[in-house]
Amino acid sequence: MNQAIDLLKQKIEPLREQIIHHPVYSVIRNADDLRIFMQYHVYAVWDFMSLLKSLQQNLTCTSIPWFPRGNADTRFLINEIVTGEESDVDMNGERTSHFELYLQAMEQCGAATAGINTFIATLQQSRNLAAAFDNAGTPAAAAAFVDYTFQVINTGKTHVQSAVFTFGREDLIPNMFISLLQDINNEMPGSIAIFRYYIERHIEVDGDHHSNLALQMTANLCGNNEQYWKEAEAAVVASLQKRIELWNGAHRAILQQEAVIV
């Protein structure tokens, strides 16, 4: 693909390995554990969409009157990703965003959605992340994760945003998690069908096609600018560290729940 891309992949590989082999996956043994995991993960699903739309706004013209903006190849890449993320299909072939699909999965398996719904409602009214976290009782690790994403968004640097979008989010689901979902589904048939579909769809679309589009977008935006690649690397490293902290928070919450039950 690109020598700079390959070097960046090498730099972040240890962090990616930590995420893929994070102990949170080994403590998800049943639907109760999965519900807690989802109540953390849903914030990452939501702010992924915000990062995506920020890129679209910065790389294309989304205002009226319309004027050509940026590189047509890059416009194509981001618009195609937006189409897939914002208006994919659910299990019944109905159009939905990946975030809305995730909420459906939470509701099906009994995961609490009050927190994320309150967060979104408060943010729509206040436009204040801190107030929304407070009002929703957002877990600290999830709040820190979202806060960093918005720091990236607020830089206005598309090469940084694209790098975090590309390397900080895609292709981080281990095979053991897929097997785990199969086990839970066998124990409770139908209770996590939507979540399994979401994960499988994520791997099929995001981890393959969208991943390749995003790689090309990042390569286009960083170009031959060495400073851009350095900034991209620093942001991606920080993003992956925040993902590890998010998983740490979910891991602690699951263990605490199990301690209470015992």
Buried (B, 14 or more C-beta within 10 A) or exposed (E): EBEBBEEBBEEBEEBBEBBBEBEBBEBBBEBBBBBBBBBBBBBBBBBBBBBBBBBBBBBBEEEEEEEEBBEEEBBBBBBBBBEBBBEBEBBEEEEBBBBBBBBBBBEBBBBBBEBBEBBBEBBEEEEEBEBBBEBBEBBEBBBBBBBBBBBBBEBEBBBBBBBBBBBBBBBBBEEEBEEBBEEBBEEBEEBBBBBBBBBEBBBEBBBEEBBBBBBBBBBBBBEEEEEBBEBBBEBBBBBBBBBBBBBBBBBBBBBEBBEEEE
